[in-house]
Amino acid sequence: MESPWSFRRPQRYVLTAIIVIAMLALAGTAVSLIAGGTGGVVPVLMLTVAPILAIYYVWYFNFSDLAREH
């Protein structure tokens, strides 16, 4: 059985890099919005949820049981 596209070697590393870059962009945007005094609860949620999602997806694509099988 062929492995899913996202678990193959080059793709998993590219997806990990994209996830980390997106998390850094979201966190940076959230910090700038908080520093500017605009946005309310949305930047705070961006600042707390973005790293959690990034950690989860990096684990999922690289260290989960599904990734180890492929």
C-alpha positions in Angstrom: 0.0 0.0 0.0 1.3 3.4 -1.0 1.8 6.0 1.8 -0.2 9.2 1.9 1.3 12.1 0.0 1.9 14.2 3.2 3.8 11.5 5.0 6.5 11.0 2.2 9.9 12.2 3.0 10.3 15.5 1.1 6.7 16.6 1.6 6.7 16.1 5.4 9.7 18.4 5.7 8.2 21.0 3.4 4.9 20.9 5.3 6.8 21.2 8.6 8.6 24.3 7.3 5.4 25.9 6.0 3.7 25.2 9.4 6.5 26.8 11.4 6.7 29.8 9.1 2.9 30.3 9.3 3.0 30.0 13.1 5.8 32.6 13.3 3.8 34.9 11.0 0.6 34.5 13.1 2.5 35.1 16.4 4.3 38.1 15.0 1.0 39.6 13.7 -0.6 38.9 17.1 2.2 40.6 19.0 2.1 43.7 16.7 -1.7 43.9 17.1 -1.5 43.6 20.9 1.3 46.2 21.0 -0.8 48.5 18.9 -3.7 48.1 21.2 -6.1 46.8 18.6 -7.9 43.5 18.0 -9.3 42.5 21.4 -9.4 38.8 22.0 -8.5 37.6 18.5 -4.7 38.4 18.7 -4.6 36.8 22.1 -6.2 33.6 20.7 -3.8 33.8 17.7 -0.8 34.0 20.1 -2.0 31.1 22.2 -3.5 28.8 19.6 -0.9 29.2 16.8 2.0 27.5 18.7 -0.2 24.7 20.0 -1.4 23.9 16.4 2.1 24.1 15.0 3.4 21.8 17.7 0.6 19.3 17.0 1.1 19.3 13.3 4.9 19.0 13.4 4.4 16.0 15.8 1.7 14.6 13.5 3.8 14.8 10.3 7.1 13.7 11.8 6.7 11.7 15.0 3.2 10.2 15.2 2.6 6.5 14.6 1.3 7.1 11.1 4.5 9.0 10.2 6.6 6.1 11.6 4.9 3.6 9.4 5.8 5.5 6.2 
